[in-house]
């Protein structure tokens, strides 16, 4: 496995970005013709023989511009045949031919575990994901997630507090999605790694997220699902992990909360039950062989052209809340299990009086229940349920 020259990487980009050439087709073409340049030159003939539509080929100046854009941001472009390409990811059925990495590429080879779950996660789910991320990172594991709102965000934040994390995104390496996680993405790039198979400037679409999920599963020894509704993207990640021979783990939850139906189904199907970081470590086996530099990764500085991050001594900033009114944010975070009002205030980034006023409104509508110890939960039978 030898490094590709810059000319060869441009050849790979041209073939990879040409219409109709996905990861599996790329691999077949490379095996048949030996080089990306030769395969690219044969594309017009192959398209004619296939009798299909005439897909557009990526021009050389476009590939050169993409490589220049990545280099300008200080990102690494790693080809599947190069030594820096993560071995676990190379084992899956359709590994990305090229990976753009902003941050430390060495982390991609470290022992890793994914933590994924619902975007509209409950407050308890976010707390658990953050605690798991921190404790697993402190134990020497790199925590991988998808930078989405909810569980992903909490897992990244916890991992940054304890060690290292990798964000696998469905957009270009220079596009923060969701936008309110831009600062978190910058922190991950400075102290971990941001990974994408898509070109700079690319905006994610719905079909890109399942493809992103295969990379999350492929980088890891196992996947922990904290909260997931049936047919959610997190369950796709879990299925892909199982197909790839990875450990699938899930956090149990109340059957009254739809956010736990997916995780409970995973447990019925044989996933390992997880309630703590110790359960994850036990499922993955001993971690004694983890090298010291991975256990305590050094902080990394972003190049001048990249988005600024908080200085190393600054406390971890929490991503801004998703759009929506306070009532919506409160109901999103509440579940059937009672939660401290103080925790709601913290997670909703609102004042105590604002939260108390909103809770009173929800209580009058019959949507929440009060519990001893200044705790609240969603009503067992909200209006319209019966």
N, C-alpha and C positions, 0 to 999 in steps of 0.2 A: 504494500500500500504506500505509494509515493505521492507527494503533493503534485497537483496539477499546476501547470504554468498558467499565467494570466490568459494567454491565447486559448488554452484548452478549456478554461472556465467559461470563456465567452462562447466557445463552441457548445458547451453543455447548456448554457443559458439559452442559446438559440434553439436548440432541439427541445429543451424542457418547456419553453414558452410558446412553442408552435402549436397551433390549434390541433386538437385530436390526439396529442401526445401526453397521456397521463403517466403516472409513475410506473405502472406495469408495462405499458407500451414502450416507455423509455428503456426499461431494462431489456425487453425483447430486442429492440432495435440495436442496443449497444452490444448484446450478445451476438447478433447476426452480422453486424458490420464492423465490429471491433473498436471504432472510434465514433464520438459524437459528430465530428465533422463529416465523416463518410455517411453516417445515417441521415444527417440533415440534407445532404446532397441528393440522397435517394428518395426523400419524401415525396416530391412531385410524381415520380414514377409509381411509387407504392399507392398513392392516392388514386391515380388513374386506373391502376389494376384493380383496386378495391371497388371502383365504380361508385364511390360515395361522393359526398359534397367536397368541394375543393377548399380545404381548410387553409387559413392564412399562415404563412411561415413567419417566424420572428426575424426581423432584419438584424444585420450585424450591428448597426449603429444603435438600435434599441437595446441589444444585449450589452454593448459597451457602456451605454448610459446607465443601465441598471447597476452594473458592477461599480461604476464610478460613484453612483449615489450611495451605495453601501459603504464603499471605502471612505467617502466623505463624512459619514456618520460614525466611523470607527468600527463598523460591523465586520464580522468574519463571514465569508461564504465558503461553506464546507461541502465538498462533494462526497458522494457515498463511497468512493474508492480511496478516500484519504484517511490517514491514521486518526485524525481528530474526530471523525464521524463516530457517533455513539454506537458501540457494538450491539447493544440490546435493540436499538431501533433498526439496525440493519437486518435483524433477524425476522422482522415482520413480513407479511406477504407483499405489501406495497410501500416500501420505505421511500420517503422523498428523495429524489436524485440530488437535490441541493437544499441545504439549510442555511438561512441567514441567522447569525447569532450576534446579538448586541450584549456585550458583557464578557464573562469568563467561559470560553468553550470547554475548559477542563471539567467544569461541573457536569457536563452532559455524560461523562463517563463515571461519575460518582454513584454510589448506591442511592437510589431515589425511591420515593413513594408519592403517589398522587393523592390529593384530597380534593374531591369535587362534590358538587351538590346544587341545590336549588338557588336560583337567582332571587326569588322572593322568600328567602330563608327566614325562619323564626329567629328571635333574639337568642334563644337557647342554642339553636343550631350554629349561629355565628360565634357564640362564646365557645362552644365545644370545638369548632373548626380552628379557631384561633389558638386555643390551648393545645390541641393536637399538633398544629403546625409548629408552635414554639418548642414543645417537648421533643418532637421528632427531630427537629433541626438541632437542638441541643445534644441529642444522642448521636449526631453525625450523619443523619440522613438528609439529603436534599429534597425539599418539598416541591412538587410540581403541581401546577394548576393552570386554569385557563384565563385568568384575569377578569372573569365575569363578576357581576355584582353578587352580593350574598356570600355563599360559602367560599367561593374562590377567593374573593377579596380578603375575607377573614383568615383563610389559610395562609395566603401570602404575607399578610401583616404579622401573623404569629411567627412564621418562619424567619422573617427579617429580624425579629426581636431575638431569635435564638440561634440563627446561623444563616443558611443560604436557601434560596428559592429560585425556581425556574418558571417563567410564564410562557406558555405556548399560546400564540395568538392566531386568530383567523384573518387578520389584516396584514398589511405590510409592516415591516419592522419599525417604520416611522409614524404609524397611525395608532393612536391610543383608542381602544374600544373596550368598554364604553368611555366616552370622553372624560367623565368625571374620575376615571382612574389614571389620568395622565401623569399625575405626580407619583402615584404608586408605581407605575410602569418605569418612570425615570429612576426611582429608588432601586427597583429590581435590576435594571440595567447596570447601575453603579455598583451593586453589592451582590449580584447574582447573574442571571442571564435571561434575556428575552429571545424567544425562538420563533421563527416563521418560515414557511415554505413559499410564501407569496411574495410578489415583487414589491418594492417600495411604492408607497402611495396607494396600494390596493385597499379598498374599503370592503369589509366583510359582508357577505350575503348569507342567507340561511343555509344554503348548501355547503358552505365552507366550514361550518362548525363541526359536523360529523367527521370531516377529513382532519380537522385540527385535533379531534378527540383521539384518533388513532395514534397520533404522535405523542400525546400525553400518556396513553397507556404503554406505548412502545418504549418510552424512556425509563419506565419504572419497573421495580420488582413487584409492585402491587398497587392496587387502587382502593382507596377508602371512600365510600359514598356516605355522606352525612345526612342529607335530606334529598329526596327525589320523588317527584310525582310519577305516576305510570307514564310510560312512553316519553320520558324526558331525555335530554341530551346526556345527563349523567349516567343513565342506564345504558345508553349506547357506549359510553366509555367503559363501563363495567363489562358489557358483552364483548367488546373488542379485547379487553384485558384477558378475559377468560379464553378467547380464541387464540391469543398470543401466549398462553401458558402462564400468565401472571396470576398472583394471588388477588382474589376479589374479597373485599371486606366491607361491612356495612354496619351502621349505627342503628339500633332498633328504636322504634318510636311508637307513639300512641296510634292505634287504628282509627281514632276519631279525627286525626289530622291528615288530610290528603297528601301533605308533604312527606309523610312517612310510608305511604303505601308502596312506593317503589323500593325503598330500602327493606321493608318487611318482606316483600316478595323475593328480593335477592337472598335474604336469610332463609326463606322457605326453599329456595333453589340450591342451597348449599354454601352460600357465602359465609365467611368467618365473622362471627359477631364481635364487634369492637365497642368498648366503652371507655377505653383509655389508650394512651400512647404505649403503655406496656403490652396491651393486647396486640397492637400493630407489630411491635418489635418481636413478640413471641411468634406471630404468624410468619414473619419474614426470616426468622432465624437469628443467629448470633451476629453481632456487628463488630466483633473484636478486630477484624482485619481492615477496618476503615482507616486510611492514612490520616495522620494528624492535620495536614493542610485542609482536608475536606471537613474534618470535624469543626474547625474554627477558621472558615474562609476569611481571608483578609478583605477589607473594604476596597472597592475599586472606584476610581474616578472616571466620570464620563469625559469623552473628548469635547473640545470646545464647541463643536458644531452640534452636539447632542443636547436634548432638553436638560436644564439644570436640575440637580437633585438637592435634597437637604444635606447640609454638611454632616460629616460623620458623627459629630457630637450632638446633633439636634435630635430631639425625640421623634419617634415615628409618627408621621402625620396620618390621620385617618381620612380615607377618601370621602369626598362630599357625598351626601345622601342622594339617591336617585330622584328624578323629578317627581313631583306629586305633593299633595297637601299633607299636613301633619296627621290627619285622621287616617289617610291611606297608609302612611308609613307605620303608624301604630298598629293597625290591623294586620299589616304584613308581618310584623315581628312577633305578634302575639300568637299563642297556640293554646292548646287545651291544658297545658301545664302552667301553673301560676308562676309569674315572673315579677321580680322586684321592680317597682316603679322607677327607682333610681337607675336601674339598668336601661330601661326604656328612654329615660331622659338622656343618658349618655349616648346610646346608639342613634337616637333621632336627631341629635345635635340641636335640641330645643331647650328653652328655659323650663324650670320646674312649673311655673304658673301656666305656661302654654300647654304643657303635657297634661297637667291636672284638669285644665279646662276642656281639653279634647277628650280625656277619659270620662269626664262627667257627661259630656254629650253622648258618647258611645254607651255609657251606662244607662242613660235615660231612654235610649233607643233599644235597650235590651241586648246589645251586642257583646258586652263584656260582663264579667262577674268579679266582685271584690273578694279578697281572701285575707286572713289574718297576716300580720307582718308587712303591711303596705305592699301587697302583691295583687296582681290582676291576671286574668286569663280571658280568652274568648268564651262566650257563653256556650254552655253545652247544647242548648237548643235556641239558636238565634232566631230573630223574626223571619217567618217564611219557611223555617225548617220543617215544622210539623204540618 
